[in-house]
Amino acid sequence: MVERSQWCSALQALPEEQILSLAKEMLSVWQVRPKVIPQAGLGMLKLHDSALCEPFYLGEFPLASAWIEVETADGTLAEGAAQIMSARTELAEALALCDAVLAARLPGWQQVAELLAAGVAIRARIATERKRILSSTQVDFSLLDDVGGEDA
């Protein structure tokens, strides 16, 4: 099983419509309350200079977050949260709902688990493709040693 910290990333590999439609189905039968009001804004990427060890900000990125509580018809409570690099709070809420459903194994968790597995497979294909592209761009500098010149 995939670690919980990777669930949002894997689910985001899928088309947004899939996640939003599944969340819409679940919202129709359960009560969902925000623990914190969903927010969208900008995050700052803070790094440390390697020479002087001084902090600096590399830039901004969009950030949306949601933390929700789900109550099922039988009174079961579960919490879920999501923080994504996007300006769409609706998507963050849908991912938080998926997080709650998977974590508490609420009814319908198998559907979310199937989407999660599909997202993991997509991420794995992307990683394999990136490795293939990276390996095709490597340069063999050892050939430069074999070239003799007047300076040698």
TORLUM-137846 format. One record per atom (N, C-alpha, C, O): residue number from 1; atom name; x, y, z. Coordinates in steps of 0.1 Angstrom, whole numbers, plus 5000, padded with zeros to 4 digits. Layout:
PT  pos  site    xx    yy    zz
PT  NUM    CA     X     Y     Z
...
//
This chain:
PT  pos  site    xx    yy    zz
PT    1     N  5008  4988  5000
PT    1    CA  5000  5000  5000
PT    1     C  5009  5012  5000
PT    1     O  5020  5012  5006
PT    2     N  5004  5023  4994
PT    2    CA  5011  5035  4993
PT    2     C  5010  5043  5006
PT    2     O  5000  5042  5013
PT    3     N  5021  5050  5010
PT    3    CA  5021  5057  5022
PT    3     C  5011  5069  5021
PT    3     O  5008  5074  5010
PT    4     N  5005  5072  5032
PT    4    CA  4994  5083  5032
PT    4     C  5000  5096  5027
PT    4     O  4992  5104  5021
PT    5     N  5012  5099  5030
PT    5    CA  5018  5111  5025
PT    5     C  5018  5113  5010
PT    5     O  5020  5124  5005
PT    6     N  5017  5101  5003
PT    6    CA  5018  5101  4989
PT    6     C  5004  5100  4982
PT    6     O  5003  5101  4970
PT    7     N  4993  5099  4990
PT    7    CA  4980  5097  4984
PT    7     C  4976  5109  4975
PT    7     O  4971  5107  4964
PT    8     N  4977  5121  4980
PT    8    CA  4973  5133  4972
PT    8     C  4981  5134  4959
PT    8     O  4975  5136  4948
PT    9     N  4994  5132  4960
PT    9    CA  5002  5132  4948
PT    9     C  4998  5122  4937
PT    9     O  4997  5125  4925
PT   10     N  4995  5110  4942
PT   10    CA  4991  5099  4933
PT   10     C  4977  5102  4927
PT   10     O  4975  5100  4915
PT   11     N  4968  5107  4935
PT   11    CA  4955  5110  4930
PT   11     C  4955  5122  4920
PT   11     O  4947  5122  4911
PT   12     N  4964  5131  4922
PT   12    CA  4965  5142  4913
PT   12     C  4970  5139  4899
PT   12     O  4969  5147  4890
PT   13     N  4975  5127  4898
PT   13    CA  4980  5122  4885
PT   13     C  4968  5119  4876
PT   13     O  4969  5119  4863
PT   14     N  4956  5117  4882
PT   14    CA  4944  5114  4874
PT   14     C  4938  5127  4869
PT   14     O  4940  5138  4875
PT   15     N  4929  5126  4860
PT   15    CA  4921  5138  4856
PT   15     C  4913  5143  4867
PT   15     O  4907  5135  4875
PT   16     N  4913  5156  4869
PT   16    CA  4905  5162  4880
PT   16     C  4891  5158  4881
PT   16     O  4885  5157  4891
PT   17     N  4885  5157  4869
PT   17    CA  4871  5153  4868
PT   17     C  4867  5140  4876
PT   17     O  4857  5139  4882
PT   18     N  4877  5131  4875
PT   18    CA  4874  5118  4882
PT   18     C  4874  5120  4897
PT   18     O  4865  5114  4903
PT   19     N  4883  5127  4902
PT   19    CA  4883  5130  4916
PT   19     C  4871  5138  4921
PT   19     O  4865  5135  4931
PT   20     N  4868  5148  4913
PT   20    CA  4857  5157  4917
PT   20     C  4844  5150  4916
PT   20     O  4835  5152  4925
PT   21     N  4842  5141  4906
PT   21    CA  4829  5134  4905
PT   21     C  4827  5124  4916
PT   21     O  4816  5122  4921
PT   22     N  4838  5117  4920
PT   22    CA  4837  5107  4931
PT   22     C  4834  5115  4944
PT   22     O  4826  5110  4952
PT   23     N  4841  5126  4946
PT   23    CA  4838  5134  4958
PT   23     C  4824  5139  4958
PT   23     O  4817  5139  4969
PT   24     N  4818  5142  4947
PT   24    CA  4805  5147  4946
PT   24     C  4795  5136  4950
PT   24     O  4785  5139  4957
PT   25     N  4797  5124  4946
PT   25    CA  4789  5113  4950
PT   25     C  4789  5111  4965
PT   25     O  4779  5108  4971
PT   26     N  4801  5111  4971
PT   26    CA  4802  5109  4985
PT   26     C  4796  5120  4993
PT   26     O  4790  5118  5004
PT   27     N  4797  5133  4988
PT   27    CA  4791  5144  4995
PT   27     C  4776  5143  4995
PT   27     O  4770  5149  5005
PT   28     N  4770  5137  4986
PT   28    CA  4755  5136  4985
PT   28     C  4750  5127  4997
PT   28     O  4738  5129  5000
PT   29     N  4758  5118  5002
PT   29    CA  4752  5109  5013
PT   29     C  4758  5112  5027
PT   29     O  4753  5107  5036
PT   30     N  4769  5120  5028
PT   30    CA  4775  5122  5040
PT   30     C  4775  5137  5044
PT   30     O  4774  5146  5035
PT   31     N  4777  5140  5057
PT   31    CA  4779  5154  5061
PT   31     C  4794  5157  5061
PT   31     O  4802  5149  5068
PT   32     N  4798  5167  5055
PT   32    CA  4812  5171  5055
PT   32     C  4813  5185  5060
PT   32     O  4807  5194  5055
PT   33     N  4821  5187  5071
PT   33    CA  4823  5200  5077
PT   33     C  4838  5203  5077
PT   33     O  4847  5195  5079
PT   34     N  4841  5216  5073
PT   34    CA  4855  5220  5074
PT   34     C  4860  5221  5088
PT   34     O  4853  5228  5096
PT   35     N  4872  5216  5091
PT   35    CA  4878  5218  5104
PT   35     C  4885  5232  5104
PT   35     O  4885  5239  5114
PT   36     N  4890  5236  5092
PT   36    CA  4896  5249  5090
PT   36     C  4890  5253  5076
PT   36     O  4889  5245  5067
PT   37     N  4887  5265  5074
PT   37    CA  4882  5270  5061
PT   37     C  4892  5268  5050
PT   37     O  4903  5272  5052
PT   38     N  4888  5261  5040
PT   38    CA  4897  5258  5028
PT   38     C  4903  5271  5023
PT   38     O  4895  5281  5022
PT   39     N  4915  5271  5020
PT   39    CA  4922  5283  5016
PT   39     C  4930  5281  5003
PT   39     O  4935  5270  5001
PT   40     N  4932  5291  4995
PT   40    CA  4941  5291  4984
PT   40     C  4949  5304  4984
PT   40     O  4944  5314  4988
PT   41     N  4961  5303  4980
PT   41    CA  4970  5315  4980
PT   41     C  4983  5311  4974
PT   41     O  4984  5303  4965
PT   42     N  4993  5318  4979
PT   42    CA  5007  5315  4974
PT   42     C  5016  5311  4985
PT   42     O  5015  5316  4997
PT   43     N  5024  5301  4982
PT   43    CA  5035  5297  4992
PT   43     C  5048  5302  4987
PT   43     O  5050  5305  4975
PT   44     N  5057  5304  4996
PT   44    CA  5071  5308  4993
PT   44     C  5080  5297  4995
PT   44     O  5080  5290  5005
PT   45     N  5089  5295  4985
PT   45    CA  5099  5284  4986
PT   45     C  5112  5290  4992
PT   45     O  5119  5298  4986
PT   46     N  5114  5286  5005
PT   46    CA  5126  5291  5012
PT   46     C  5137  5281  5011
PT   46     O  5135  5269  5014
PT   47     N  5149  5285  5007
PT   47    CA  5161  5277  5007
PT   47     C  5172  5284  5015
PT   47     O  5171  5295  5018
PT   48     N  5183  5276  5017
PT   48    CA  5194  5282  5024
PT   48     C  5206  5282  5014
PT   48     O  5209  5272  5007
PT   49     N  5213  5293  5013
PT   49    CA  5225  5295  5005
PT   49     C  5235  5285  5010
PT   49     O  5238  5284  5022
PT   50     N  5241  5277  5001
PT   50    CA  5251  5267  5006
PT   50     C  5264  5273  5010
PT   50     O  5271  5267  5018
PT   51     N  5268  5285  5005
PT   51    CA  5280  5291  5009
PT   51     C  5280  5298  5022
PT   51     O  5288  5296  5031
PT   52     N  5270  5306  5024
PT   52    CA  5269  5315  5036
PT   52     C  5258  5310  5046
PT   52     O  5257  5315  5056
PT   53     N  5251  5299  5042
PT   53    CA  5240  5294  5050
PT   53     C  5229  5304  5054
PT   53     O  5223  5303  5064
PT   54     N  5227  5314  5045
PT   54    CA  5217  5324  5047
PT   54     C  5204  5320  5040
PT   54     O  5205  5315  5029
PT   55     N  5192  5322  5046
PT   55    CA  5180  5318  5039
PT   55     C  5177  5328  5028
PT   55     O  5180  5340  5029
PT   56     N  5171  5323  5018
PT   56    CA  5165  5332  5007
PT   56     C  5153  5326  5001
PT   56     O  5151  5313  5002
PT   57     N  5145  5334  4995
PT   57    CA  5132  5328  4989
PT   57     C  5134  5327  4974
PT   57     O  5137  5337  4967
PT   58     N  5133  5315  4969
PT   58    CA  5135  5312  4955
PT   58     C  5123  5317  4946
PT   58     O  5125  5321  4935
PT   59     N  5111  5316  4952
PT   59    CA  5100  5321  4944
PT   59     C  5087  5317  4951
PT   59     O  5086  5311  4962
PT   60     N  5076  5320  4944
PT   60    CA  5062  5317  4948
PT   60     C  5056  5305  4940
PT   60     O  5060  5303  4929
PT   61     N  5047  5299  4946
PT   61    CA  5039  5288  4940
PT   61     C  5025  5288  4945
PT   61     O  5023  5292  4956
PT   62     N  5015  5284  4937
PT   62    CA  5001  5283  4941
PT   62     C  5000  5272  4952
PT   62     O  5006  5262  4951
PT   63     N  4991  5275  4962
PT   63    CA  4989  5265  4973
PT   63     C  4975  5265  4977
PT   63     O  4969  5276  4980
PT   64     N  4968  5254  4978
PT   64    CA  4955  5253  4983
PT   64     C  4955  5242  4994
PT   64     O  4962  5232  4993
PT   65     N  4947  5244  5004
PT   65    CA  4947  5234  5015
PT   65     C  4932  5233  5020
PT   65     O  4924  5242  5019
PT   66     N  4930  5221  5025
PT   66    CA  4917  5218  5031
PT   66     C  4919  5208  5042
PT   66     O  4927  5198  5041
PT   67     N  4911  5209  5053
PT   67    CA  4911  5200  5064
PT   67     C  4896  5198  5068
PT   67     O  4889  5207  5072
PT   68     N  4891  5186  5066
PT   68    CA  4877  5184  5068
PT   68     C  4874  5172  5078
PT   68     O  4882  5164  5081
PT   69     N  4861  5172  5082
PT   69    CA  4856  5161  5090
PT   69     C  4844  5155  5083
PT   69     O  4835  5163  5079
PT   70     N  4844  5142  5082
PT   70    CA  4833  5135  5075
PT   70     C  4825  5128  5086
PT   70     O  4830  5121  5094
PT   71     N  4811  5129  5084
PT   71    CA  4803  5121  5093
PT   71     C  4793  5113  5084
PT   71     O  4786  5118  5076
PT   72     N  4794  5099  5085
PT   72    CA  4786  5091  5077
PT   72     C  4772  5089  5083
PT   72     O  4769  5094  5094
PT   73     N  4763  5083  5076
PT   73    CA  4749  5081  5080
PT   73     C  4748  5074  5093
PT   73     O  4739  5076  5101
PT   74     N  4758  5065  5096
PT   74    CA  4757  5057  5108
PT   74     C  4765  5064  5120
PT   74     O  4766  5058  5131
PT   75     N  4769  5076  5118
PT   75    CA  4776  5084  5128
PT   75     C  4791  5083  5129
PT   75     O  4797  5088  5138
PT   76     N  4797  5075  5120
PT   76    CA  4811  5074  5120
PT   76     C  4818  5087  5116
PT   76     O  4814  5093  5106
PT   77     N  4828  5091  5124
PT   77    CA  4835  5103  5121
PT   77     C  4849  5100  5116
PT   77     O  4856  5091  5120
PT   78     N  4854  5108  5106
PT   78    CA  4867  5106  5101
PT   78     C  4872  5120  5096
PT   78     O  4864  5129  5093
PT   79     N  4885  5122  5097
PT   79    CA  4891  5134  5092
PT   79     C  4901  5132  5081
PT   79     O  4907  5121  5080
PT   80     N  4902  5142  5072
PT   80    CA  4911  5141  5061
PT   80     C  4916  5155  5058
PT   80     O  4910  5165  5061
PT   81     N  4927  5155  5051
PT   81    CA  4934  5168  5048
PT   81     C  4941  5167  5035
PT   81     O  4945  5156  5031
PT   82     N  4943  5178  5029
PT   82    CA  4951  5179  5016
PT   82     C  4957  5192  5015
PT   82     O  4951  5203  5018
PT   83     N  4969  5193  5010
PT   83    CA  4976  5205  5006
PT   83     C  4983  5203  4993
PT   83     O  4991  5194  4991
PT   84     N  4979  5211  4983
PT   84    CA  4983  5208  4969
PT   84     C  4989  5221  4963
PT   84     O  4985  5232  4967
PT   85     N  4997  5219  4953
PT   85    CA  5002  5230  4945
PT   85     C  4993  5234  4934
PT   85     O  4995  5230  4923
PT   86     N  4982  5241  4938
PT   86    CA  4971  5245  4929
PT   86     C  4964  5256  4936
PT   86     O  4965  5258  4948
PT   87     N  4956  5264  4928
PT   87    CA  4948  5274  4934
PT   87     C  4934  5270  4936
PT   87     O  4925  5278  4939
PT   88     N  4931  5257  4933
PT   88    CA  4917  5252  4934
PT   88     C  4914  5246  4947
PT   88     O  4918  5234  4950
PT   89     N  4906  5253  4956
PT   89    CA  4902  5248  4969
PT   89     C  4892  5236  4967
PT   89     O  4892  5227  4975
PT   90     N  4884  5236  4956
PT   90    CA  4875  5225  4954
PT   90     C  4882  5212  4952
PT   90     O  4878  5202  4957
PT   91     N  4894  5212  4945
PT   91    CA  4902  5200  4943
PT   91     C  4908  5196  4956
PT   91     O  4908  5184  4960
PT   92     N  4913  5206  4964
PT   92    CA  4919  5202  4977
PT   92     C  4908  5196  4986
PT   92     O  4912  5187  4994
PT   93     N  4896  5201  4986
PT   93    CA  4886  5195  4994
PT   93     C  4882  5181  4990
PT   93     O  4880  5172  4998
PT   94     N  4882  5179  4977
PT   94    CA  4879  5165  4972
PT   94     C  4890  5156  4976
PT   94     O  4887  5144  4979
PT   95     N  4902  5160  4975
PT   95    CA  4914  5152  4979
PT   95     C  4914  5149  4994
PT   95     O  4917  5138  4998
PT   96     N  4910  5159  5002
PT   96    CA  4908  5157  5016
PT   96     C  4898  5147  5019
PT   96     O  4899  5139  5029
PT   97     N  4887  5147  5012
PT   97    CA  4876  5137  5014
PT   97     C  4881  5123  5010
PT   97     O  4878  5114  5018
PT   98     N  4889  5122  4999
PT   98    CA  4894  5109  4996
PT   98     C  4904  5104  5007
PT   98     O  4904  5092  5010
PT   99     N  4912  5114  5012
PT   99    CA  4921  5110  5023
PT   99     C  4913  5105  5035
PT   99     O  4917  5095  5041
PT  100     N  4902  5111  5039
PT  100    CA  4894  5107  5050
PT  100     C  4888  5093  5048
PT  100     O  4888  5084  5056
PT  101     N  4883  5091  5036
PT  101    CA  4876  5078  5032
PT  101     C  4886  5067  5032
PT  101     O  4883  5056  5038
PT  102     N  4898  5069  5027
PT  102    CA  4908  5058  5027
PT  102     C  4914  5056  5041
PT  102     O  4915  5044  5045
PT  103     N  4916  5066  5048
PT  103    CA  4922  5065  5062
PT  103     C  4913  5057  5071
PT  103     O  4917  5049  5079
PT  104     N  4900  5060  5071
PT  104    CA  4890  5054  5080
PT  104     C  4883  5042  5074
PT  104     O  4875  5036  5080
PT  105     N  4887  5039  5061
PT  105    CA  4880  5028  5054
PT  105     C  4865  5030  5055
PT  105     O  4858  5020  5058
PT  106     N  4860  5042  5051
PT  106    CA  4846  5044  5051
PT  106     C  4840  5037  5039
PT  106     O  4847  5033  5029
PT  107     N  4827  5036  5038
PT  107    CA  4820  5029  5027
PT  107     C  4825  5036  5014
PT  107     O  4824  5049  5013
PT  108     N  4829  5028  5004
PT  108    CA  4834  5034  4991
PT  108     C  4849  5035  4991
PT  108     O  4854  5040  4981
PT  109     N  4856  5031  5001
PT  109    CA  4870  5033  5001
PT  109     C  4877  5025  4990
PT  109     O  4888  5028  4986
PT  110     N  4870  5014  4986
PT  110    CA  4876  5006  4975
PT  110     C  4877  5014  4962
PT  110     O  4887  5012  4954
PT  111     N  4867  5022  4959
PT  111    CA  4867  5030  4947
PT  111     C  4879  5040  4948
PT  111     O  4886  5042  4938
PT  112     N  4881  5046  4960
PT  112    CA  4892  5055  4961
PT  112     C  4905  5048  4960
PT  112     O  4915  5053  4954
PT  113     N  4906  5036  4966
PT  113    CA  4918  5028  4965
PT  113     C  4921  5024  4950
PT  113     O  4933  5024  4946
PT  114     N  4911  5021  4942
PT  114    CA  4913  5018  4928
PT  114     C  4919  5030  4921
PT  114     O  4928  5029  4913
PT  115     N  4913  5042  4924
PT  115    CA  4918  5055  4918
PT  115     C  4933  5057  4922
PT  115     O  4941  5061  4914
PT  116     N  4935  5054  4935
PT  116    CA  4949  5056  4940
PT  116     C  4959  5047  4933
PT  116     O  4970  5051  4929
PT  117     N  4955  5034  4931
PT  117    CA  4964  5025  4923
PT  117     C  4966  5030  4909
PT  117     O  4977  5029  4904
PT  118     N  4956  5035  4903
PT  118    CA  4957  5040  4889
PT  118     C  4967  5052  4889
PT  118     O  4975  5054  4880
PT  119     N  4965  5061  4899
PT  119    CA  4974  5072  4900
PT  119     C  4989  5068  4902
PT  119     O  4998  5075  4897
PT  120     N  4991  5058  4911
PT  120    CA  5004  5053  4913
PT  120     C  5010  5048  4901
PT  120     O  5022  5050  4898
PT  121     N  5002  5041  4893
PT  121    CA  5007  5035  4880
PT  121     C  5011  5046  4870
PT  121     O  5021  5045  4863
PT  122     N  5003  5057  4870
PT  122    CA  5006  5068  4861
PT  122     C  5020  5075  4866
PT  122     O  5028  5078  4857
PT  123     N  5021  5077  4879
PT  123    CA  5033  5083  4884
PT  123     C  5045  5074  4881
PT  123     O  5056  5079  4878
PT  124     N  5044  5061  4882
PT  124    CA  5055  5052  4879
PT  124     C  5059  5052  4864
PT  124     O  5071  5052  4861
PT  125     N  5049  5053  4855
PT  125    CA  5052  5055  4841
PT  125     C  5059  5068  4838
PT  125     O  5069  5068  4830
PT  126     N  5055  5078  4844
PT  126    CA  5061  5091  4843
PT  126     C  5076  5091  4848
PT  126     O  5085  5096  4841
PT  127     N  5078  5085  4859
PT  127    CA  5092  5083  4865
PT  127     C  5101  5075  4856
PT  127     O  5112  5079  4853
PT  128     N  5095  5064  4850
PT  128    CA  5103  5056  4841
PT  128     C  5107  5064  4828
PT  128     O  5118  5063  4823
PT  129     N  5097  5071  4823
PT  129    CA  5100  5079  4811
PT  129     C  5110  5090  4814
PT  129     O  5119  5092  4805
PT  130     N  5109  5096  4825
PT  130    CA  5119  5106  4829
PT  130     C  5133  5100  4830
PT  130     O  5143  5106  4826
PT  131     N  5134  5089  4836
PT  131    CA  5147  5082  4837
PT  131     C  5153  5078  4823
PT  131     O  5165  5080  4821
PT  132     N  5144  5074  4815
PT  132    CA  5148  5070  4801
PT  132     C  5154  5083  4794
PT  132     O  5164  5082  4787
PT  133     N  5147  5094  4795
PT  133    CA  5151  5106  4789
PT  133     C  5164  5111  4795
PT  133     O  5173  5115  4787
PT  134     N  5165  5110  4808
PT  134    CA  5178  5115  4814
PT  134     C  5189  5106  4810
PT  134     O  5200  5111  4808
PT  135     N  5187  5093  4809
PT  135    CA  5199  5084  4806
PT  135     C  5203  5087  4791
PT  135     O  5214  5084  4788
PT  136     N  5194  5091  4783
PT  136    CA  5197  5093  4769
PT  136     C  5205  5107  4767
PT  136     O  5210  5109  4756
PT  137     N  5205  5115  4777
PT  137    CA  5212  5128  4776
PT  137     C  5225  5128  4783
PT  137     O  5232  5138  4784
PT  138     N  5230  5117  4789
PT  138    CA  5242  5117  4796
PT  138     C  5254  5117  4786
PT  138     O  5253  5111  4775
PT  139     N  5264  5124  4790
PT  139    CA  5276  5125  4782
PT  139     C  5288  5117  4788
PT  139     O  5290  5117  4801
PT  140     N  5295  5110  4780
PT  140    CA  5307  5102  4785
PT  140     C  5319  5111  4783
PT  140     O  5325  5112  4772
PT  141     N  5324  5117  4794
PT  141    CA  5335  5126  4793
PT  141     C  5349  5118  4793
PT  141     O  5359  5124  4790
PT  142     N  5348  5105  4795
PT  142    CA  5361  5097  4794
PT  142     C  5367  5097  4780
PT  142     O  5379  5095  4779
PT  143     N  5359  5100  4770
PT  143    CA  5364  5100  4757
PT  143     C  5373  5112  4754
PT  143     O  5382  5112  4745
PT  144     N  5372  5122  4762
PT  144    CA  5380  5134  4761
PT  144     C  5395  5131  4765
PT  144     O  5404  5137  4760
PT  145     N  5396  5121  4774
PT  145    CA  5410  5117  4778
PT  145     C  5418  5111  4767
PT  145     O  5430  5112  4767
PT  146     N  5411  5104  4758
PT  146    CA  5417  5097  4747
PT  146     C  5422  5106  4736
PT  146     O  5431  5102  4728
PT  147     N  5417  5118  4736
PT  147    CA  5421  5127  4725
PT  147     C  5434  5133  4728
PT  147     O  5435  5140  4738
PT  148     N  5444  5131  4720
PT  148    CA  5457  5137  4722
PT  148     C  5457  5151  4715
PT  148     O  5451  5152  4705
PT  149     N  5465  5160  4720
PT  149    CA  5466  5173  4714
PT  149     C  5480  5178  4715
PT  149     O  5489  5172  4722
PT  150     N  5483  5190  4710
PT  150    CA  5496  5196  4711
PT  150     C  5499  5200  4725
PT  150     O  5510  5201  4729
PT  151     N  5489  5202  4733
PT  151    CA  5491  5206  4747
PT  151     C  5494  5194  4756
PT  151     O  5500  5196  4767
PT  152     N  5492  5182  4751
PT  152    CA  5494  5170  4760
PT  152     C  5509  5167  4762
PT  152     O  5512  5157  4768
//
